[in-house]
Structures are given as structure tokens and as C-alpha cells.
Amino acid sequence: MSENSAPRKLSRGKIALIAAVVAIAIIAVAVYLLTADSRAYSRGVELQEAGAYSEAIAVLETIPDYEDARERISACAYQIALDKEAAGSYAEAQAAFAALGDYLDAAERAEEAGYRQGVLLEETGSAQEAAAAFEALGSYKDSAARAANLQSALERYAAELERVQEQT
């Protein structure tokens, strides 16, 4: 056998260097994996602060038990509901607020959004839908009276329509 084809022996220094590089790589991977929640949380907070509430919720829902992620999820959902309300999408706002349960004043805002939806339906001539919206609100403001008035008007309309149809 020639000298060139003989197996080379690694020196102790080279072995120690290889072992150190492998150890550093293992530690780096472990640190990366152990900080995944922290990175996700930071990304969620960045998205929330940028006003990307739906995206922030999606990220934070992957780590609901990390720090105050649940509170931030609720805050983002609340802001989405406020935005829907401000845009006049009262039915969507009502549903979004209702989904938040007892978060801040979400329950009261859900009722108010439902009331505004009823008023909007009433103003656009959707009497049946308006009556249903007001009826669903129970005793909120004058909802019961409005529902009763609309229902009475619908009954009078139906009776008059039937009378006219009988005459023709």
C-alpha cells in the first residue's frame, strides 16, 4: 500500500473542533426550536400594531397560552368588530361583538349594533327582517315596541292585501 492510500488519522485538535461545531449546531437548533413561541408572539404583536388584526389573530391562535396572547386575540377581534360597526355592517358587527362574550363592553355593543341593524332594515323597507331584528333584542331600548308596531303593520298590510285580492 502506498502512503497516499493509507487512512488518515485525525488529530485530537481536529476531533475537538468537529465536536465543538456539532455541539454548537445542536445548541443553535435547540435555541431556535425553544424560541418559536417567542418569535410567533412578536410577529403577532407586530401585525396587531400594524392594524392587520385578522392576520395577528391567526398567528396568536397558534400560541394561545403564551404571555397575553389570548388578551391580544380578543383585542384584535374587538377592533375588527368596531371596524365593521364603523363601516355600517351592523349584522356582522353584532355577530363579532357577540362572539367576544363579556370582553370589555362587547355585549352592549352587540345589542347596539343589532338595534342599528333593525333601524337600517326598517328604513329600507324590510319590515319583516326589521321586526325580527328588534324582536331578537328583547327589551333593549324600544325594541319590543318597535317589533310590535312592525308586526302590527305587517298584519294590517296582509289583511288589506287579502281584501284587495278578493275584490279582483
Secondary structure, 3 states (H helix, E strand, C coil): CCCCCCCCCCCHHHHHHHHHHHHHHHHHHHHHHHCHHHHHHHHHHHHHHCCCHHHHHHHHCCCCCCCCHHHHHHHHHHHHHHHHHHCCCHHHHHHHHHHCCCCCCHHHHHHHHHHHHHHHHHHCCCHHHHHHHHHHCCCCCCHHHHHHHHHHHHHHHHHHHHHHHHHC
